Amino acid sequence: MTKAKVGIIGCGFIASTWHIPSFLRLKKIAVVQAVCDLNPQLSASTARKFNLPKSYSNVVEMLKQENLDIVDICTPPGTHAPLAIQAMEQGCNVLLEKPMALKLSECDEMIRVSQKQGKKLCVIHNELFRPPVIKARQLVEEGAIGRLLGVQWVRFTPRAEYLTKENHWVHKLPGGLLGETGPHAVYTSLAFMKKIIDVEITAKSHLKYAWAPYDYFNIALEGEDLVSSVIISHASDNYVADLIVYGTEGVLKMDLQGMLLTKQSVKETRPAPLAVSSLKPAGQIIGGVFSNAVKILFSKNAGMRVRGHAIEIEKFVDSVINDRQPPVTGEEGRETIRVMEILVEKLNQKNSASASQTK
């Protein structure tokens, strides 16, 4: 195989904004042959927009007509398992948007079919492929900040994106808004913690939308020797995407909106040493801002590559062509869903206890 033949199921925002452009930039190793959506007008308009050969409104028809190597699934999570199984049974490798599925049993079935059919199964965990996170994981492996002590993950998503949209499918996920953003927090934490053994969750509703019981979550993900603290809000008017990794010898701070990574180590609190230690991260920030600006100005694909989707999709295509392990395996996707099921269960328990107290 010199070029992977790709078919994309689902022509919504995620497919049009990230997936299709990510595949199109891989002209030497991939070709998008077709898109499919239940809405034939949307499928056809997407094909025209990206100058793609074929559009379909029926998955069975697309799989029958096109000899695809990869099927990329960009549909709501409740459809992931049946579509992935159908594609793998037709001989296709499968890429899935997160979350992998709504239930652990669906993950298990997808993994079983993947193994039986000898097809690769990969889940989009795009946060792991943002350049600052890639570099931070490398620094942790090298011992640059000593032994890990903890992780902090913060994400604010503007209310207009999901919260205010009563009929958006995210409100039907297990845990509602938690089901949309929570997987990002879980798999990013797992990248540094390796295993999560227990969770705690507190949830609040700041804006009181009837279809969204909670719009703010404070979560503790407990590992074997450290804890990841997570804050999620859908009630703000701002985007915030921060990740901090604490170690015995320093701290790695990541601004995932600005794509900046700084390493800090404050050994003394006397004014002079403190001032010197403050200059180092300031210099890193200035250098990072300048570097990002240059890349965006002079590199056609820079905007895609900093977002994570493009890097992971490229790695997945390479894994198919060269028969390597996918960048995120089905088992890794399953572990995220295992932790999410525990979080949702604890959230539901708090819901029940709160309802009993108000009676």
N, C-alpha and C positions, 0 to 999 in steps of 0.2 A: 504494500500500500504506500503510494507516494503522497496522495492527498486523501484526507478523510472526508467522506460525503456526509453532510449534516442536514438533518431535518429538525425544525423547531416547532414545538407544540405550545400554543399560547402566544398571542400577539399583543399583549398588554404593555404596560409601562416598562416593566423589568426587561422584557424581551427586546423592545425597541430601543431602550436607552442603553442597556449594558450588553446583553447577550449577542444580538445580531451584529452590532459594531465590533465586538470583541472577536467574533469569528471572521468577519470580513477583513480585519487587519492581518489575518493569518493566510494570506493569499498563496503562499508557497506550500502550506501543509493542509489546508482545509478549504472546502467549497460548500456554501449553503445552497442546497438544491431545492429546498421547499420549506414553506411555513404552513402551519395548520391552526385553525381556530374555529370554534363552533359558530362564530359569527362570520359568514362568508364574505361580507363586505369588508370587515376588519382584516381578514386574511388577505384578501385581494389588494387592499390599499397598502398593507405592509409590504407585500411583494413588489408593488410598484415603487414604493418609497425607496426601497433598498436595491431595486433592479434585480430581483431574484427570479429564477426561471418559473417556479410553480407555486400555486397556493391551493390549499385544500380546506374543506370544512369537516372532513371525516378522517379520523386517524387511521382506521382500517384501510381506507383507500390509499392514503399516503404511504403506509408501510407496504402495501401490495405493489404500488406503481414505482416506488423509488427504491433503489438498492442502497440503503443507507448504512453507513458505518456507525454513526452517532445520532442518537435522538436526544435533544435537549428539551427538558420539560420545564416550562415557565407558567404553569397553571396554579390555581389555589391548592394548598397542601392536601385537602381531602381527596384530590384526584391523583396524587403522585403515585401511590402504590399500584392501582390498576393500570395506569398508563405505562409505568416503568416495566411492570411484569409483561404486559402485552408487547412492548418494544423488544425486550430481551428475548422473549420466546420467538420473536421474528428475526433474531440474529443480530440485534443492534446493541452497541454499548450505550450506556445511559448516563446523562448528566442531569441532576435535579437541583432546582432551587431549594433553599432552606425554607422551613424545616423539612427534613427528609420525609416525614409523614406525621399523622396525628396520633398514631398508636404504636407502641413498641412491637406489637404483633405484626403490623404492616411492615415495619423495618425488617423483622426477622424473615418474613416471606420474600421480600425483595432480595435480601442477601442470599437466601436459599436458591432462588431462581438464578441469580447472578452466578453462583457457584456451579449449579447444574448445567447452565448453558455455556459456561466459560466466557462470560461477558463482563466487562468492567462496569462498575457502578460507582459514581462519584457524586458528592453533595457539595453544593456551592457554600463554602464557609469563607466568604470573600474578605472578612476582616483580617484573616490570617495572612493574606497576601498583599496587604498594604505595605509599602516599603518600610515605614517606621517599625511595624510589627515584625517583619522579616529580620531587620537589623537588630531589634531588641532581643529576639529569640537567639540570634547568633551570639550576642554579647552575654546573655545569661549562660549559654552553653560554654562559653569561654571563661566563665567565672569573673566577669568584669565587675559585677556588683556583689560578689561573695555569695554566701548562702541566702536563698530566697526566704523572705519573711512574710510577704503578703502581696496581694494584687488588688487594685481598685479600678473599676470599670464604670464609666458614667456616660449615659446617653440621653440627651434631650431631643425629642422629635417635635417639631411645631404642630400645634393642635390641628391645623388645617390639613395636614397630610393624611391622618386617619381619624382622629378623635371626633371631629365635627361631622364626619360622613356616616350617617346612620346606617346606610345600606352597604357599607364596605365589608368585604368578606372577612377582614381581620377580626371583626367583632364576633364572628361565629367560631373562631378558634378556641381550643381549650385554654381557659384563662383570659380570653379576650385579647386586649392589647399586649398582655404579657406573652401570649403565644406568638406575637409578631417580633418583638424586640428581644425577648428573653433568650432565644437560641443563640443570638450573637454573643450575649454575655457569657453563656455557658461554654460554648466552644472556644471562645477566646481565653477564658479562665483555664480551661482544660489544657490549653497549649503550654501553660506554665505550671499547672498543678498536677497534671497526669491523671488524677482520679479524684472524683467528688464523692464523699461518703455520707454527707448529710447536708440539709439546707434549712434555712429559716427565712421567712418572708413576712414583711409588713406592707400593707397596701392602703392607699388613701384615694379619695375622689375629691379633687379640688374644684372641678368645673361642673360636676353633677349632671352629666349627660345620662339620660335614662338607659341608653343602649350600651353604655360603658360603665360598669360598676366601679372600676378603678382606673385612674389615669396616672398614678404615681406608685412606684414599687421600690422598696428598700430590701435588698436580699443579701444574705450571707451564704456563700458556697464553701462548705468546710471540706478541706482535703485532709490527707493523712498528717501533714505537718505545717500547713498554712491555710489561710482563709482568703477568699476573694470577696471583697465588698462591692456590691453592685447597686447603682442608683439609676432608675429608669423613670423618665417623665414624658408624658404626651400632652402636658397642659401648658407648655411654654410657647412663646412665639419665636424661639431661637433654636438653632441646631447647636448641640454640644456633643463632641465625641472625644472623650479623654480616656487614656489608659495609663496607669502608673504601676510600675513593678518595683517593690521595695526589697533591698538586700542588705546584708550586714555591712557592706563596704560602699554602698551608694544607692542611688535611685535613678530609674529610667522613666522619664515623663514623655508621653506621646500625645500630641495634638493631632488627631486623625482627620480633622477638617483641614488644617493647614499642612498636614503631612510633615510634621516636625518631630524630631526626637532629640531630647537633651539628656545628658548624663550629669548627675549632680552628686557631689560628695562634700558635706560640710563637717569638718573635723573639729572646728573651734568656733565659739560664738563671740570672741573678742572682735571689736570693730574692724581692725585692719585685715585679719585673716578672713573674716566674714565678707568684707567688701571684695577681696580677691576671688573668693569662691563664687561670688555672685556674678563676676565678670565672665567666667567660663561658660555657663549656660546662656548668658546674654549673647556672647559671641557665636555660640552654636545656633541660636535662634536666627540671628542676622544672616549667618552663612546659609542656613537652611532655606530662609525666605528668598534669598538671592538665587540660590541654586534652583529652587522650584520655579521661580519667575523665568529664569533663562530656559529651563526645559520646556515650559509651556509656550514661550515665545518662539523657540527655534525647533521644537520637535513636534511633528504632526500628531503623534500618538501619545504624547505625554499625559494628556488629560485622561485617557483610558487607563494607562498603566498605573497611575497612582491610586486607582479605585479598587483594586483587588480582583474584580471579576476578570479583567483581561489577562492578568498573570495566571490565575488559576485555570481559566479556560485554555490558555496556551499549553500549560503543563498537562492538562487532561488530554488534549489532542495528541501531544507528544507521547503520552503513556499508551494511547491506543495504537499509534503508528509503530512505536518501538517496543510494544508489549512490556511496559513498565507498570509499577504500582501507581494507581491514581493519586493525585495530590491530597485528596481527602477520601478515605475509603468509606464503604457502606457501614463498616463497624464503627468508625468514628462518628458518622452521622447518627447511628443507633445510640451511642453513648449520650449524645446531646439530648435525644428524645427521652432516654431513661431518666435523666436529671429533670427535664421539663415535666415529665409525668409526676415526679415527686413534688416539684414546686406547685403545680396546679392542684394536686391533692391537698397540700397544706393550705393553699389559698382557699379552697373549697371548705376545708375544716374551719378556718377562721370565719368564712361567710356564714356557715351553719351556727357557730357559736354566737356570732354577733346577732343573727336573726332570733335566736332563742332568748337572748338578753333583752331584746326590744319588745318581746311579747308580754 
